[in-house]
Structure formats: structure tokens, C-alpha cells
Amino acid sequence: MAEEKLELNELGFSLMASDSGKQPGRPANTFERVLQPCLAELVGTTFFVFIGCVSVIENAEAAGRLQPALVHGLAVAVLVACMAEISGSHFNPPFTLAIYLCGGMKLKMVVPYLISQLLGGVIGAAMAKVMTPTGNYAQAQGAAFTVLRSDTQLWGALFGETAMTCLITMVVLLGAVNATSRSPLVPFTVGCTVIICVLAGGDVSGTCLNPARAFGPALMTSYWNYHWVYWVGPMTGGLIAAALVRLLLGDRRTRVILK
């Protein structure tokens, strides 16, 4: 069992339950074990944030929340399907922390993943600035999260970010890490969860669910109002999801109690 877990942890759990990309005859070299996964996280997060920001900046008024919801959800599904066998397709700091806490990756890869994701968020936001017209970019604050305008909205938004990130992180953990519920449909289920959450909570908090998605546009536009909400909420939600899987929902190997 220990040898099996070590093998699964070598690169972290993939968000797709498929071994088709493995090469069993040759052990992974240093580039494939360490550098390539970080590059995949960087590239994947870059394009997720880029596409997401453009969808907000160029959002047609008549579309409302539908356009950003579909774009963010479909972008997640496509990128997870493409890069799952390289890095596990986290692209989100709460996912990385939760996957580590549930035994899905090694501690030494956590910080490099987080750095790659945040750097990808900045690059993606910069690409969105280059692509979009100056007027639209300024009007949308570079797709930074500007929904929160007063303290009266604060606690509802914080709760929403926490609850919705908990939901999507549970989908990731149960679909990709937990052996008894692992499914090849994870790209679809994660993408659909993003769409659902944006449609449900977009007017409450903006439905960030990802500090890397918040950090890039905030840095590019120097818009830091209530920015901490988009760190505290998602990180807390990810930790709650990890606790639920570790304590109650996981299989015998994942659970730490009631085995």
C-alpha cells in the first residue's frame, strides 16, 4: 500500500482518472517530475485567467452572468482535460492545498505549484490587457472583482466564496483523489460546477473561487478593495472540503477516522 501511494503521489493526483498518458517502461526524469508540472500549472493558469478576464471585460451587457459563467467553466474543462496527465491540472491554490492534505501530492511540490499559479494569474491578466480595448479594460477594472462596494455586502460575499469553493473543491477531491469515487468525467463536472457557481453567486461576490484569478487583475489595475475576501474565502472553503473528505466522505485509505 505504501508503494502504491508513493507512485500516485509522484506528480500529484491527476484530475482525470486515466492512465493512458503513462509510460510504465521508463521512470520520469527530473524535468518530468518537477519542472514540467510547474510549467503546466503556469501555462494552464495563464490561459484560464486570460480567457476569464477577457470574457468579463468584453461581456455583452445583454448576456449578464451567462457569458463569464460559460467561458470560465468551459475553459476549466478544456484545460483540465489537456494537462491533467502533466501536472494534475490544479490551476487554483485551494485545490493544491486540499489535494496535498488528502494525500494527493508531495509537500515539496506545493509551494512551486502555488508560485506557478500566481505567476500565471499575473501573466494572464497582462495578456487580457494587451488584447482588449483601453476603454473596455478601464471600465471593467481589468476584470478585477469590484462587486463588493461596502461592508454591508462583506459577510455574504465571504460566506459565498467559502461555500462555493468548498463545493468545487469537493468535486475535485471526490472525482480525482478519492479512489472509490474517482471518475474520468472530472473535467466536465468541475467545469459545470464553475458555471453553476458563477450563475448562482456572481452578483454576490463575483464568484472568484480562485486567488490566482483575483490576484492577477488586482495587480495589473492596483484595485485592492476587499481583495482579502478572495483569498480568505476560497482558502477556507478548500480547507473545509479537505476536512470533509479526510474525516467523513473519503474511502478507507483517505479517511483518518472511522476506518
BELZIPE-V762706 format. One record per residue. RES is the residue in three letters. PSI is psi as a letter, one per 20 degrees, with the letter a starting at -180 (999 if undefined). BURIAL is I if it has 24 or more other ideal C-beta (glycine too) atoms within 12 Angstrom, else O. Layout:
res=RES psi=PSI burial=BURIAL
res=RES psi=PSI burial=BURIAL
This chain:
res=MET psi=g burial=O
res=ALA psi=g burial=O
res=GLU psi=h burial=O
res=GLU psi=g burial=O
res=LYS psi=h burial=O
res=LEU psi=g burial=O
res=GLU psi=g burial=O
res=LEU psi=h burial=I
res=ASN psi=i burial=I
res=GLU psi=g burial=I
res=LEU psi=i burial=I
res=GLY psi=q burial=I
res=PHE psi=p burial=I
res=SER psi=q burial=I
res=LEU psi=j burial=I
res=MET psi=p burial=I
res=ALA psi=m burial=I
res=SER psi=q burial=O
res=ASP psi=j burial=O
res=SER psi=h burial=O
res=GLY psi=i burial=O
res=LYS psi=q burial=O
res=GLN psi=n burial=O
res=PRO psi=h burial=O
res=GLY psi=i burial=O
res=ARG psi=p burial=O
res=PRO psi=q burial=O
res=ALA psi=p burial=O
res=ASN psi=a burial=O
res=THR psi=g burial=O
res=PHE psi=g burial=O
res=GLU psi=h burial=O
res=ARG psi=h burial=O
res=VAL psi=g burial=I
res=LEU psi=g burial=O
res=GLN psi=g burial=I
res=PRO psi=g burial=I
res=CYS psi=h burial=I
res=LEU psi=h burial=I
res=ALA psi=g burial=I
res=GLU psi=g burial=I
res=LEU psi=g burial=I
res=VAL psi=g burial=I
res=GLY psi=g burial=I
res=THR psi=h burial=I
res=THR psi=g burial=I
res=PHE psi=h burial=I
res=PHE psi=g burial=I
res=VAL psi=g burial=I
res=PHE psi=g burial=I
res=ILE psi=g burial=I
res=GLY psi=g burial=I
res=CYS psi=g burial=I
res=VAL psi=h burial=I
res=SER psi=h burial=I
res=VAL psi=g burial=I
res=ILE psi=g burial=I
res=GLU psi=j burial=I
res=ASN psi=p burial=I
res=ALA psi=p burial=O
res=GLU psi=h burial=O
res=ALA psi=h burial=O
res=ALA psi=h burial=O
res=GLY psi=c burial=O
res=ARG psi=i burial=I
res=LEU psi=g burial=O
res=GLN psi=g burial=I
res=PRO psi=h burial=I
res=ALA psi=g burial=I
res=LEU psi=g burial=I
res=VAL psi=g burial=I
res=HIS psi=g burial=I
res=GLY psi=g burial=I
res=LEU psi=h burial=I
res=ALA psi=g burial=I
res=VAL psi=g burial=I
res=ALA psi=g burial=I
res=VAL psi=g burial=I
res=LEU psi=h burial=I
res=VAL psi=g burial=I
res=ALA psi=h burial=I
res=CYS psi=h burial=I
res=MET psi=j burial=I
res=ALA psi=h burial=I
res=GLU psi=i burial=I
res=ILE psi=g burial=I
res=SER psi=i burial=I
res=GLY psi=i burial=I
res=SER psi=l burial=I
res=HIS psi=f burial=I
res=PHE psi=j burial=I
res=ASN psi=o burial=I
res=PRO psi=g burial=I
res=PRO psi=h burial=I
res=PHE psi=g burial=I
res=THR psi=g burial=I
res=LEU psi=g burial=I
res=ALA psi=g burial=I
res=ILE psi=g burial=I
res=TYR psi=g burial=I
res=LEU psi=h burial=I
res=CYS psi=j burial=I
res=GLY psi=j burial=I
res=GLY psi=i burial=I
res=MET psi=r burial=I
res=LYS psi=q burial=I
res=LEU psi=h burial=O
res=LYS psi=i burial=O
res=MET psi=i burial=I
res=VAL psi=g burial=I
res=VAL psi=g burial=O
res=PRO psi=h burial=I
res=TYR psi=g burial=I
res=LEU psi=g burial=I
res=ILE psi=g burial=O
res=SER psi=g burial=I
res=GLN psi=g burial=I
res=LEU psi=g burial=I
res=LEU psi=h burial=I
res=GLY psi=h burial=I
res=GLY psi=g burial=I
res=VAL psi=g burial=I
res=ILE psi=g burial=I
res=GLY psi=g burial=I
res=ALA psi=h burial=I
res=ALA psi=g burial=I
res=MET psi=h burial=I
res=ALA psi=h burial=I
res=LYS psi=h burial=I
res=VAL psi=h burial=O
res=MET psi=h burial=O
res=THR psi=q burial=I
res=PRO psi=q burial=O
res=THR psi=g burial=O
res=GLY psi=g burial=O
res=ASN psi=h burial=O
res=TYR psi=g burial=I
res=ALA psi=g burial=O
res=GLN psi=h burial=O
res=ALA psi=j burial=I
res=GLN psi=k burial=I
res=GLY psi=k burial=I
res=ALA psi=j burial=I
res=ALA psi=r burial=I
res=PHE psi=o burial=I
res=THR psi=j burial=I
res=VAL psi=h burial=I
res=LEU psi=o burial=I
res=ARG psi=i burial=O
res=SER psi=r burial=O
res=ASP psi=h burial=O
res=THR psi=h burial=O
res=GLN psi=i burial=O
res=LEU psi=g burial=O
res=TRP psi=h burial=O
res=GLY psi=g burial=O
res=ALA psi=g burial=I
res=LEU psi=g burial=I
res=PHE psi=g burial=O
res=GLY psi=g burial=I
res=GLU psi=h burial=I
res=THR psi=g burial=I
res=ALA psi=g burial=I
res=MET psi=h burial=I
res=THR psi=h burial=I
res=CYS psi=g burial=I
res=LEU psi=g burial=I
res=ILE psi=h burial=I
res=THR psi=h burial=I
res=MET psi=h burial=I
res=VAL psi=g burial=I
res=VAL psi=g burial=I
res=LEU psi=g burial=I
res=LEU psi=h burial=I
res=GLY psi=h burial=I
res=ALA psi=h burial=I
res=VAL psi=g burial=I
res=ASN psi=p burial=I
res=ALA psi=g burial=I
res=THR psi=i burial=O
res=SER psi=j burial=O
res=ARG psi=q burial=I
res=SER psi=q burial=I
res=PRO psi=i burial=O
res=LEU psi=j burial=O
res=VAL psi=g burial=I
res=PRO psi=g burial=I
res=PHE psi=g burial=O
res=THR psi=h burial=I
res=VAL psi=g burial=I
res=GLY psi=g burial=I
res=CYS psi=h burial=I
res=THR psi=h burial=I
res=VAL psi=g burial=I
res=ILE psi=g burial=I
res=ILE psi=g burial=I
res=CYS psi=g burial=I
res=VAL psi=g burial=I
res=LEU psi=h burial=I
res=ALA psi=g burial=O
res=GLY psi=j burial=I
res=GLY psi=h burial=I
res=ASP psi=i burial=O
res=VAL psi=g burial=I
res=SER psi=i burial=I
res=GLY psi=i burial=I
res=THR psi=m burial=I
res=CYS psi=f burial=I
res=LEU psi=j burial=I
res=ASN psi=o burial=I
res=PRO psi=h burial=I
res=ALA psi=h burial=I
res=ARG psi=h burial=I
res=ALA psi=h burial=I
res=PHE psi=g burial=I
res=GLY psi=g burial=I
res=PRO psi=h burial=I
res=ALA psi=g burial=I
res=LEU psi=g burial=I
res=MET psi=h burial=I
res=THR psi=i burial=I
res=SER psi=k burial=O
res=TYR psi=o burial=I
res=TRP psi=j burial=O
res=ASN psi=p burial=I
res=TYR psi=k burial=I
res=HIS psi=h burial=I
res=TRP psi=h burial=O
res=VAL psi=h burial=I
res=TYR psi=j burial=I
res=TRP psi=g burial=I
res=VAL psi=g burial=I
res=GLY psi=g burial=I
res=PRO psi=g burial=I
res=MET psi=g burial=I
res=THR psi=g burial=I
res=GLY psi=g burial=I
res=GLY psi=g burial=I
res=LEU psi=h burial=I
res=ILE psi=g burial=I
res=ALA psi=g burial=I
res=ALA psi=g burial=I
res=ALA psi=g burial=I
res=LEU psi=g burial=I
res=VAL psi=g burial=I
res=ARG psi=h burial=I
res=LEU psi=h burial=O
res=LEU psi=g burial=O
res=LEU psi=i burial=I
res=GLY psi=r burial=I
res=ASP psi=a burial=O
res=ARG psi=h burial=O
res=ARG psi=h burial=O
res=THR psi=h burial=I
res=ARG psi=q burial=O
res=VAL psi=i burial=O
res=ILE psi=r burial=O
res=LEU psi=k burial=O
res=LYS psi=999 burial=O
